[in-house]
Amino acid sequence: MRERDGHRGGVLPKRIILVRHGESQGNNDPATYDTTPDPKIQLTTQGIAQARLAGTRMRHAVAGGGSTNWRVYFYVSPYARTRSTLREIGRSFSKKRVIGVREECRIREQDFGNFQVQDRMNVIKEARQRFGRFFYRFPEGESAADVFDRVSSFLESLWRDVDMNRLNHDPSDDLNLIIVSHGLASRVFMMKWFKWTVEQFELLRNLENGEFRVIQLGSGGEYSLAVHHDDEELLEWGLSPDMVADQKSRACASKGEWNDRCSWYIDSFFDHLPDSDDDNVDKLEETNSLIVHS
C-alpha cells in the first residue's frame, strides 16, 4: 500500500466504505418523528436484517481480493439507528480484524429542527424543492451545505488519524475504514472527496438503507468508486457520464494526475478563452475595438 504524501508514519487506507444505516422506524413511518427525537429513532426488524446483510457484503468486499492481512476501523454516527447498524455489521467481523471504533458527531444526520411534525415538514420540503436541496436550510436546522462543512472537518481529522497512526494500525495489513452514517452525510463526503460541484451533488440518488459505497485505492495512488463498482452502478446512483469517466480515470491515474484530467471546473468558467496568448491578444483587441465604437 502506498504511503500518503507528507505522512508521519501512517499508511493509506486501501478502502473507505460509506454505509447508510438500516431501515429505521422513521423510514417506515414518518409520523414517528412527531414524538421521537431523531437521534433516538431505532431500527426496524427489516433494518436489523439489512445491517447484517451489509456486514456480510462488506466483509466480502475487504476479504474478496485474496488478501489475508486486512483490518477494519469503524467511525459511527452517534444516532441510535447507526449505532445499532454497527452492532449488526460487527457480527461479520472477528475481534482480530477490528482495530477499533470511534463515535463521531460530525457524521450525524442532517439536523431538521427538533421534533418533525409531518404536516409542517411536508410544506418545508416542498419549499426546499423550489429553493434547491443543497443550500436550503431547515428552520432551526441545517442545510446540506452546513453538513458539508462539518463532514469536511471530519475528513481532515480522518487524515490526521491516518498520518499520525492514531488508529494503531500495523502497516503490513490492509487498512479499511468503514463509516457508518446517513444518506446525506455519505453523499456530501463523496462530494468533498471527489471535488464534485453543487450541480453534480444534486444529481446523486440517496443511498438505500443498508447500502454502501466503496472508495478504493487504485493502482496509481488515486481513489475511485470505479475500482469496486461498475459503470451501471455509478450511472444508477446518479453520476453523469462525465463523472463516471472521471472515476474510471482515477482508478488507474497516478497520484495528483486528476487535476490535469478533470475538465468541469476549467470548462465551466474558461471555455470561451482562446488556446494561446497570441490568440488572446487578437481577441482582446477585437473586443476593445467593439467597445470603443459601440
Residue, then its C-alpha position, 0 to 999 in steps of 0.5 A: m500500500r502506498e504511503r500518503d504524501g507528507h505522512r508521519g508514519g501512517v499508511l493509506p487506507k486501501r478502502i473507505i466504505l460509506v454505509r447508510h444505516g438500516e431501515s429505521q422506524g422513521n423510514n417506515d413511518p414518518a409520523t414517528y418523528d412527531t414524538t421521537p427525537d431523531p437521534k433516538i429513532q431505532l431500527t426496524t426488524q427489516g433494518i436489523a436484517q439489512a445491517r447484517l446483510a451489509g456486514t456480510r457484503m462488506r466483509h466480502a468486499v475487504a476479504g474478496g481480493g485474496s488478501t489475508n492481512w486486512r483490518v477494519y476501523f469503524y467511525v459511527s454516527p452517534y444516532a441510535r439507528t447507526r449505532s445499532t447498524l454497527r452492532e449488526i455489521g460487527r457480527s461479520f467481523s472477528k475481534k482480530r480484524v477490528i482495530g477499533v471504533r470511534e463515535e463521531c458527531r460530525i457524521r450525524e444526520q442532517d439536523f431538521g429542527n427538533f421534533q418533525v411534525q409531518d404536516r409542517m415538514n411536508v410544506i418545508k420540503e416542498a419549499r426546499q424543492r423550489f429553493g434547491r436541496f443543497f443550500y436550503r436550510f431547515p428552520e432551526g436546522e441545517s442545510a446540506a451545505d452546513v453538513f458539508d462543512r462539518v463532514s469536511s472537518f471530519l475528513e481532515s481529522l480522518w487524515r490526521d488519524v491516518d498520518m499520525n497512526r492514531l488508529n494503531h494500525d500495523p502497516s503490513d495489513d490492509l487498512n479499511l475504514i468503514i463509516v457508518s452514517h446517513g444518506l446525506a452525510s455519505r453523499v456530501f463526503m463523496m462530494k468533498w472527496f471527489k471535488w464534485t460541484v453543487e450541480q453534480f451533488e444534486l444529481l446523486r440518488n440517496l443511498e438505500n438503507g443498508e447500502f454502501r459505497v466503496i472508495q478504493l485505492g487504485s493502482g496509481g495512488e488515486y481513489s475511485l468508486a470505479v475500482h469496486h463498482d461498475d459503470e451501471e452502478l455509478l450511472e444508477w446512483g446518479l453520476s453523469p457520464d462525465m463523472v463516471a469517466d472521471q472515476k474510471s480515470r482515477a482508478c488507474a491515474s497516478k497520484g495528483e494526475w486528476n487535476d490535469r484530467c478533470s475538465w468541469y471546473i476549467d470548462s465551466f468558467f474558461d471555455h470561451l478563452p482562446d488556446s494561446d496568448d497570441d490568440n488572446v491578444d487578437k481577441l482582446e483587441e477585437t473586443n476593445s475595438l467593439i467597445v470603443h465604437s459601440 
